[in-house]
């Protein structure tokens, strides 16, 4: 069966690897002329790390990422209001990882090329539109190198082309652009001494637009030396009347310094962190409303094309990884690909739609927002319940992750009783 994956980002490459592991040979089509190591930090939660490990990437991931041991919510003065263990320290069988998005991207790219061959990925192909019949899909691209149209026939079209997905736009032409909440994130990476215990994710402040986040993504020097620190400063711009600037504009050091003047955290010199950053970029905080349907015949959505969400709870990238594994499992278990895509839709969409809505309500970061409103830490039972409820919603409690059956395809037909989601 021919499968075309539109988009060669983290979601698309994970999808290709998952499909290959399930016995398919997908083709990946990417609009960028080349795939390069760009971006800043990303967190992969244990439920995503499990999936990458079961794809045989545990060693490669451990070589490029750091496992944080603790999440520390702090107030505007830097004092703790809530902390919890992460990854192995919390009892998961798999670690949580903090990693440079570009390094993760290139690791997945290398794995795809090694397992599927370099010719399975074509770059510089900008998706234009598709036409569907009961028996297949014709996908139309623009070759950005020569400006010529390219048409490809396939049995399935998987859209992993991000928040501004052109496939999604064809399926939902009246949807319009993604929406912001008035918050912009200034993001950078810089060599900086260890914060706290050196393996913490720190979130300080309160509501969106008044937060600072930092965590290490690389630490290859002797203990006590500098780590590569990923940092985020949220600033509130208000809801613009004009379309948002999606260029990820570069922030000058001088401008970034004005953003940290009102902050005073005893365990980090924010001015020094800004000054040591090689580049700082502004990203608007965006999402889209949950969809009533992802799969249309032989076409479906995956990752940010299906469920872009506000970055609360570190779940966006992790849920995309799970999408890919579930989709491959469904295709391997159903004789009819249309039925498989419909099953994937039914299994994944309700859960991830609920996460999108929960993240609009701050997800687990509701703990720190309510502490800011209260003027002090919440009662432990209340904060614990908020954290637990979010994990249960995302199907990512220790019990859920550790005890669930594997999405790995081992051969043979499956019925509902072998569905790992049940």
GIPERA-V463190 format. One record per backbone hydrogen bond with DSSP energy under -1.0 kcal/mol. NH is the residue of the N-H (numbers start at 1). CO is the residue of the C=O. E is the energy in kcal/mol with one decimal. If there is no record, write none. Layout:
BEGIN
nh:NH co:CO e:E
nh:NH co:CO e:E
END
This chain:
BEGIN
nh:4 co:156 e:-2.6
nh:5 co:27 e:-3.5
nh:6 co:158 e:-3.0
nh:7 co:29 e:-3.2
nh:13 co:9 e:-2.7
nh:14 co:10 e:-2.1
nh:15 co:11 e:-2.3
nh:16 co:12 e:-2.2
nh:17 co:13 e:-2.4
nh:18 co:14 e:-2.4
nh:19 co:15 e:-2.7
nh:20 co:16 e:-2.3
nh:21 co:17 e:-2.3
nh:22 co:18 e:-1.2
nh:23 co:20 e:-1.7
nh:24 co:19 e:-2.8
nh:27 co:3 e:-2.7
nh:28 co:120 e:-3.2
nh:29 co:5 e:-2.8
nh:30 co:122 e:-2.6
nh:38 co:36 e:-1.5
nh:42 co:99 e:-2.2
nh:44 co:97 e:-3.0
nh:48 co:45 e:-1.6
nh:49 co:45 e:-2.4
nh:50 co:46 e:-2.5
nh:52 co:48 e:-2.2
nh:53 co:49 e:-2.7
nh:54 co:50 e:-2.4
nh:56 co:53 e:-1.9
nh:57 co:52 e:-2.2
nh:61 co:57 e:-2.4
nh:62 co:58 e:-2.4
nh:63 co:59 e:-1.5
nh:64 co:61 e:-1.1
nh:65 co:61 e:-1.3
nh:66 co:98 e:-2.7
nh:69 co:199 e:-3.0
nh:70 co:199 e:-1.3
nh:71 co:84 e:-2.8
nh:72 co:201 e:-3.0
nh:73 co:82 e:-3.2
nh:74 co:203 e:-3.0
nh:75 co:79 e:-2.8
nh:78 co:75 e:-2.1
nh:81 co:73 e:-3.0
nh:82 co:73 e:-1.5
nh:84 co:71 e:-1.9
nh:86 co:69 e:-2.1
nh:89 co:86 e:-1.3
nh:90 co:87 e:-1.3
nh:91 co:88 e:-1.4
nh:92 co:87 e:-1.8
nh:97 co:44 e:-2.5
nh:98 co:66 e:-3.2
nh:99 co:42 e:-2.4
nh:101 co:40 e:-3.9
nh:104 co:100 e:-2.3
nh:105 co:101 e:-2.5
nh:106 co:102 e:-2.3
nh:107 co:103 e:-2.0
nh:108 co:104 e:-2.3
nh:109 co:105 e:-2.3
nh:110 co:106 e:-2.5
nh:111 co:107 e:-1.9
nh:112 co:108 e:-2.4
nh:113 co:109 e:-2.5
nh:114 co:110 e:-2.2
nh:115 co:111 e:-2.4
nh:116 co:112 e:-3.1
nh:117 co:113 e:-1.1
nh:120 co:117 e:-1.7
nh:121 co:118 e:-1.3
nh:122 co:28 e:-2.4
nh:124 co:32 e:-2.3
nh:125 co:30 e:-2.5
nh:126 co:142 e:-2.6
nh:128 co:140 e:-3.2
nh:129 co:140 e:-1.2
nh:131 co:138 e:-2.2
nh:133 co:136 e:-2.9
nh:137 co:154 e:-3.1
nh:138 co:131 e:-3.1
nh:139 co:152 e:-3.1
nh:140 co:129 e:-3.0
nh:141 co:150 e:-3.4
nh:142 co:126 e:-2.2
nh:143 co:148 e:-3.3
nh:144 co:124 e:-3.4
nh:147 co:143 e:-2.5
nh:150 co:141 e:-2.8
nh:152 co:139 e:-2.8
nh:154 co:137 e:-2.9
nh:155 co:2 e:-1.1
nh:156 co:2 e:-1.3
nh:157 co:298 e:-2.5
nh:158 co:4 e:-3.1
nh:159 co:300 e:-2.9
nh:160 co:6 e:-2.6
nh:165 co:162 e:-1.7
nh:169 co:165 e:-1.7
nh:170 co:166 e:-1.4
nh:171 co:167 e:-2.0
nh:172 co:168 e:-2.8
nh:175 co:172 e:-1.8
nh:179 co:287 e:-2.4
nh:181 co:285 e:-1.1
nh:184 co:235 e:-3.2
nh:185 co:283 e:-3.2
nh:186 co:233 e:-3.1
nh:187 co:281 e:-2.8
nh:188 co:231 e:-1.9
nh:190 co:229 e:-1.9
nh:192 co:227 e:-2.9
nh:198 co:195 e:-3.1
nh:201 co:70 e:-2.7
nh:202 co:214 e:-2.8
nh:203 co:72 e:-2.4
nh:204 co:212 e:-3.3
nh:205 co:74 e:-1.7
nh:206 co:210 e:-1.6
nh:210 co:207 e:-1.9
nh:212 co:204 e:-2.6
nh:213 co:232 e:-2.6
nh:214 co:202 e:-2.1
nh:215 co:230 e:-2.1
nh:217 co:228 e:-2.9
nh:225 co:222 e:-2.3
nh:227 co:192 e:-3.0
nh:228 co:218 e:-3.3
nh:229 co:190 e:-3.3
nh:230 co:215 e:-2.8
nh:231 co:188 e:-2.6
nh:232 co:213 e:-2.6
nh:233 co:186 e:-2.6
nh:234 co:211 e:-2.6
nh:235 co:184 e:-2.9
nh:237 co:182 e:-3.6
nh:238 co:182 e:-1.1
nh:251 co:280 e:-3.2
nh:256 co:252 e:-2.5
nh:257 co:253 e:-2.3
nh:258 co:254 e:-1.3
nh:263 co:260 e:-1.5
nh:268 co:265 e:-1.5
nh:273 co:269 e:-2.2
nh:274 co:270 e:-2.5
nh:275 co:271 e:-2.6
nh:276 co:272 e:-1.9
nh:277 co:274 e:-1.3
nh:278 co:189 e:-1.0
nh:281 co:187 e:-2.3
nh:282 co:249 e:-2.5
nh:283 co:185 e:-2.5
nh:285 co:183 e:-2.9
nh:287 co:179 e:-2.1
nh:288 co:308 e:-1.2
nh:296 co:299 e:-3.2
nh:299 co:296 e:-1.5
nh:300 co:157 e:-2.1
nh:302 co:159 e:-2.2
nh:305 co:302 e:-1.2
nh:306 co:303 e:-1.7
nh:307 co:303 e:-2.4
nh:312 co:310 e:-2.5
nh:319 co:315 e:-2.7
nh:320 co:316 e:-1.4
nh:321 co:317 e:-1.7
nh:322 co:318 e:-1.8
nh:323 co:319 e:-2.5
nh:324 co:320 e:-2.0
nh:325 co:321 e:-1.6
nh:326 co:322 e:-2.6
nh:327 co:323 e:-2.8
nh:328 co:324 e:-2.1
nh:329 co:325 e:-2.2
nh:330 co:326 e:-2.5
nh:331 co:327 e:-2.4
nh:332 co:328 e:-2.0
nh:333 co:329 e:-1.2
nh:334 co:330 e:-1.2
nh:340 co:336 e:-1.9
nh:341 co:337 e:-2.4
nh:342 co:338 e:-1.9
nh:343 co:339 e:-2.3
nh:344 co:340 e:-2.6
nh:345 co:341 e:-2.3
nh:346 co:342 e:-2.3
nh:347 co:343 e:-2.3
nh:348 co:344 e:-2.4
nh:349 co:345 e:-2.0
nh:352 co:348 e:-2.3
nh:353 co:349 e:-3.0
nh:354 co:350 e:-1.7
nh:355 co:351 e:-1.4
nh:356 co:352 e:-2.3
nh:357 co:353 e:-2.0
nh:358 co:354 e:-2.4
nh:359 co:355 e:-2.8
nh:360 co:356 e:-1.2
nh:362 co:359 e:-1.6
nh:363 co:358 e:-2.5
nh:365 co:362 e:-1.8
nh:366 co:363 e:-1.3
nh:367 co:364 e:-1.8
nh:369 co:365 e:-2.0
nh:370 co:366 e:-2.6
nh:371 co:367 e:-1.7
nh:372 co:368 e:-1.8
nh:373 co:369 e:-2.0
nh:374 co:370 e:-2.4
nh:375 co:371 e:-1.9
nh:376 co:371 e:-1.8
nh:383 co:379 e:-2.3
nh:384 co:380 e:-2.8
nh:385 co:381 e:-2.1
nh:386 co:382 e:-1.9
nh:387 co:383 e:-2.3
nh:388 co:384 e:-2.5
nh:389 co:385 e:-2.8
nh:390 co:386 e:-1.8
nh:391 co:387 e:-1.9
nh:392 co:388 e:-2.5
nh:393 co:389 e:-2.2
nh:394 co:390 e:-2.1
nh:396 co:391 e:-3.1
nh:401 co:397 e:-2.6
nh:402 co:398 e:-2.7
nh:403 co:399 e:-2.2
nh:404 co:400 e:-1.1
nh:418 co:415 e:-1.9
nh:419 co:416 e:-1.5
nh:422 co:419 e:-2.0
END
